[in-house]
Amino acid sequence: MAAVDVAADSAPRHARRVAMVSGGVGGLGTEICRALARQGHRVVAVDLPVEGDRLARFRDQTAGLDVQLESVDVGDFAACGSLVQRIEGACGSVDILVNAAGITRDTRLANMDPAQWDDVLRVNLDGVFNLCRHAVAGMVARGFGRIVNISSVNGQTGQFGQTNYAAAKAGMHGFTMALAREVARKGVTVNSVSPGYCETAMVMAVPDAVRERIVESVPVGRLGRPHEIARAVTFLTAEDAGFITGANLPVNGGLFMSF
C-alpha cells in the first residue's frame, strides 16, 4: 500500500482541498484525478492493489501532480472507514469525494448467476454507500463538501445484458438525490455524472463492428474522451458550485436526451 504524502499544506485552504477518487486507476478515474490535481487539490486515488504495467502507466500519467495512491476494496464497509480515517489523519479533511469505481459482469438475466449480480451491486452501489457513509459526516461538520457519483447512460436507458449494471447505476441516481436532500443545508452538494460511451480500455476492447454501431448511434458522431467527463467533475466540485445539488449531468454526446 502506498503511503500518503503528509507534506505541509502551503496553499490557501479554500483553494487546495483533499479529493478522494475511487476507481482512481481506471480510464475515467485517472483523468478525474489529473483534472482535480490541476485545480490545485491534493488527490488520493483509491483502487484495488495495483502493480506492474498498470501501476507504471498510472505513475506516468500523474507524474508531477499531487496524486497519491491508496488501496481499498470499496465493497468493504469497515475498510472504507479505516481508509477515510487514514487519509484525514495524514492529509486533512476529505472535502471532495468522487465515486468512480465500477465493474461489469454482463450477461442476459436468464444466464446471470447470483455472484454476477452481487459483485456488480457490491462494487458499483455498495461502494458509493460505504465511502459516502464514512466521509459525509466530516463534510457536514466542516460545512463544505462535494460528492460526485459517476453513473452511466445505461443507468438511464438500460442496456441488453446489463440488468445488474443498469440497476446499480440507476440506484446511484436515487441515492444521490436522497443524500443531497439530507445535507443540502450543511454546505455539501451531491450530484451524479452519467457518461456515455468513452474512449476507455473497456470500450476500445469491444469488436470494431460493435464499436462502429455505437458511434453511429451517438449524435455528435464520436466516442467521448475521458477529459470531457473529468471536466464535468471539476465543474460540479468547484467552490462556486454550491447551488447545484441532487442533479445528474449527462455527458453522452446526445445519445440520451431528457429534461
URDA-V43744 format. One record per residue. RES is the residue in one small letter. SS is DSSP state (@ for helix, = for strand, . for the rest). PSI is psi in degrees with one decimal (NA if undefined). Layout:
res->RES ss->SS psi->PSI
res->RES ss->SS psi->PSI
This chain:
res->m ss->. psi->131.9
res->a ss->. psi->140.0
res->a ss->. psi->147.7
res->v ss->. psi->134.3
res->d ss->. psi->129.0
res->v ss->. psi->24.2
res->a ss->. psi->152.3
res->a ss->. psi->142.8
res->d ss->. psi->105.2
res->s ss->. psi->-17.4
res->a ss->. psi->157.3
res->p ss->. psi->142.5
res->r ss->. psi->-35.5
res->h ss->. psi->-20.5
res->a ss->. psi->-20.1
res->r ss->. psi->105.4
res->r ss->. psi->162.3
res->v ss->= psi->124.5
res->a ss->= psi->131.5
res->m ss->= psi->130.4
res->v ss->= psi->110.4
res->s ss->= psi->152.8
res->g ss->. psi->29.5
res->g ss->. psi->-12.2
res->v ss->. psi->0.6
res->g ss->. psi->174.9
res->g ss->@ psi->-46.6
res->l ss->@ psi->-40.8
res->g ss->@ psi->-43.7
res->t ss->@ psi->-41.3
res->e ss->@ psi->-34.6
res->i ss->@ psi->-43.2
res->c ss->@ psi->-46.0
res->r ss->@ psi->-43.6
res->a ss->@ psi->-42.5
res->l ss->@ psi->-38.8
res->a ss->@ psi->-38.5
res->r ss->@ psi->-18.6
res->q ss->. psi->-2.4
res->g ss->. psi->7.0
res->h ss->. psi->156.1
res->r ss->= psi->119.4
res->v ss->= psi->135.4
res->v ss->= psi->111.5
res->a ss->= psi->130.3
res->v ss->= psi->130.0
res->d ss->= psi->173.5
res->l ss->. psi->163.7
res->p ss->. psi->132.5
res->v ss->. psi->139.0
res->e ss->. psi->178.2
res->g ss->@ psi->-143.1
res->d ss->@ psi->-35.2
res->r ss->@ psi->-41.5
res->l ss->@ psi->-42.7
res->a ss->@ psi->-40.5
res->r ss->@ psi->-41.6
res->f ss->@ psi->-44.1
res->r ss->@ psi->-39.8
res->d ss->@ psi->-41.4
res->q ss->@ psi->-24.9
res->t ss->. psi->10.7
res->a ss->. psi->134.9
res->g ss->. psi->-2.7
res->l ss->. psi->154.4
res->d ss->. psi->75.2
res->v ss->= psi->118.1
res->q ss->= psi->163.0
res->l ss->= psi->130.5
res->e ss->= psi->148.2
res->s ss->= psi->134.9
res->v ss->. psi->152.3
res->d ss->. psi->110.0
res->v ss->. psi->-16.6
res->g ss->. psi->-3.1
res->d ss->. psi->107.7
res->f ss->@ psi->-48.6
res->a ss->@ psi->-40.3
res->a ss->@ psi->-36.6
res->c ss->@ psi->-38.0
res->g ss->@ psi->-43.5
res->s ss->@ psi->-37.6
res->l ss->@ psi->-48.6
res->v ss->@ psi->-42.9
res->q ss->@ psi->-42.0
res->r ss->@ psi->-43.5
res->i ss->@ psi->-44.9
res->e ss->@ psi->-30.8
res->g ss->@ psi->-31.9
res->a ss->@ psi->-39.6
res->c ss->. psi->-26.1
res->g ss->. psi->-174.9
res->s ss->. psi->141.9
res->v ss->= psi->107.6
res->d ss->= psi->-24.1
res->i ss->= psi->128.0
res->l ss->= psi->123.0
res->v ss->= psi->117.3
res->n ss->= psi->97.1
res->a ss->. psi->0.7
res->a ss->. psi->134.0
res->g ss->. psi->150.6
res->i ss->. psi->164.6
res->t ss->. psi->148.0
res->r ss->. psi->70.0
res->d ss->. psi->133.2
res->t ss->. psi->157.3
res->r ss->. psi->149.2
res->l ss->@ psi->-35.6
res->a ss->@ psi->-24.0
res->n ss->@ psi->-2.5
res->m ss->. psi->129.6
res->d ss->. psi->163.8
res->p ss->@ psi->-32.8
res->a ss->@ psi->-38.9
res->q ss->@ psi->-36.1
res->w ss->@ psi->-51.7
res->d ss->@ psi->-41.6
res->d ss->@ psi->-46.2
res->v ss->@ psi->-44.7
res->l ss->@ psi->-36.1
res->r ss->@ psi->-44.8
res->v ss->@ psi->-51.8
res->n ss->@ psi->-29.6
res->l ss->@ psi->-48.3
res->d ss->@ psi->-35.5
res->g ss->@ psi->-35.7
res->v ss->@ psi->-47.2
res->f ss->@ psi->-47.5
res->n ss->@ psi->-45.9
res->l ss->@ psi->-41.5
res->c ss->@ psi->-42.4
res->r ss->@ psi->-37.2
res->h ss->@ psi->-25.1
res->a ss->@ psi->-27.3
res->v ss->@ psi->-31.1
res->a ss->@ psi->-42.0
res->g ss->@ psi->-37.8
res->m ss->@ psi->-46.0
res->v ss->@ psi->-43.1
res->a ss->@ psi->-34.9
res->r ss->@ psi->-10.4
res->g ss->. psi->20.2
res->f ss->. psi->137.4
res->g ss->= psi->149.6
res->r ss->= psi->118.4
res->i ss->= psi->128.8
res->v ss->= psi->123.7
res->n ss->= psi->122.7
res->i ss->= psi->105.8
res->s ss->. psi->-138.0
res->s ss->. psi->151.3
res->v ss->. psi->-28.7
res->n ss->@ psi->-14.3
res->g ss->@ psi->-17.7
res->q ss->@ psi->-36.1
res->t ss->@ psi->-18.5
res->g ss->. psi->161.1
res->q ss->. psi->138.4
res->f ss->. psi->130.6
res->g ss->. psi->11.5
res->q ss->. psi->41.5
res->t ss->@ psi->-37.0
res->n ss->@ psi->-49.0
res->y ss->@ psi->-45.5
res->a ss->@ psi->-39.1
res->a ss->@ psi->-43.2
res->a ss->@ psi->-44.6
res->k ss->@ psi->-36.7
res->a ss->@ psi->-37.6
res->g ss->@ psi->-31.8
res->m ss->@ psi->-35.1
res->h ss->@ psi->-45.8
res->g ss->@ psi->-43.0
res->f ss->@ psi->-45.2
res->t ss->@ psi->-48.1
res->m ss->@ psi->-40.0
res->a ss->@ psi->-46.7
res->l ss->@ psi->-36.3
res->a ss->@ psi->-40.8
res->r ss->@ psi->-35.9
res->e ss->@ psi->-32.5
res->v ss->@ psi->7.6
res->a ss->@ psi->-35.6
res->r ss->@ psi->3.4
res->k ss->@ psi->11.0
res->g ss->. psi->13.4
res->v ss->= psi->126.9
res->t ss->= psi->147.6
res->v ss->= psi->118.2
res->n ss->= psi->167.0
res->s ss->= psi->155.0
res->v ss->= psi->132.2
res->s ss->= psi->94.1
res->p ss->= psi->151.3
res->g ss->. psi->-153.6
res->y ss->. psi->125.3
res->c ss->= psi->166.3
res->e ss->. psi->71.5
res->t ss->. psi->167.5
res->a ss->@ psi->-36.9
res->m ss->@ psi->-44.7
res->v ss->@ psi->-40.5
res->m ss->@ psi->-14.9
res->a ss->. psi->-12.7
res->v ss->. psi->156.0
res->p ss->. psi->145.0
res->d ss->@ psi->-42.6
res->a ss->@ psi->-38.9
res->v ss->@ psi->-43.2
res->r ss->@ psi->-36.5
res->e ss->@ psi->-38.5
res->r ss->@ psi->-36.7
res->i ss->@ psi->-48.6
res->v ss->@ psi->-39.5
res->e ss->@ psi->-28.1
res->s ss->@ psi->-9.5
res->v ss->. psi->120.7
res->p ss->. psi->-36.3
res->v ss->. psi->-8.6
res->g ss->. psi->22.2
res->r ss->. psi->169.8
res->l ss->. psi->156.4
res->g ss->= psi->161.8
res->r ss->. psi->139.9
res->p ss->@ psi->-35.4
res->h ss->@ psi->-21.5
res->e ss->@ psi->-32.7
res->i ss->@ psi->-42.2
res->a ss->@ psi->-35.1
res->r ss->@ psi->-37.9
res->a ss->@ psi->-38.3
res->v ss->@ psi->-44.7
res->t ss->@ psi->-32.6
res->f ss->@ psi->-47.7
res->l ss->@ psi->-20.6
res->t ss->. psi->3.3
res->a ss->. psi->155.8
res->e ss->. psi->-37.1
res->d ss->. psi->23.6
res->a ss->. psi->24.4
res->g ss->. psi->-8.9
res->f ss->. psi->8.1
res->i ss->. psi->111.4
res->t ss->. psi->149.4
res->g ss->. psi->16.0
res->a ss->. psi->156.5
res->n ss->= psi->125.4
res->l ss->= psi->106.8
res->p ss->= psi->131.3
res->v ss->= psi->80.2
res->n ss->. psi->13.0
res->g ss->. psi->16.9
res->g ss->. psi->7.1
res->l ss->. psi->-39.1
res->f ss->. psi->125.3
res->m ss->. psi->136.6
res->s ss->. psi->175.6
res->f ss->. psi->NA
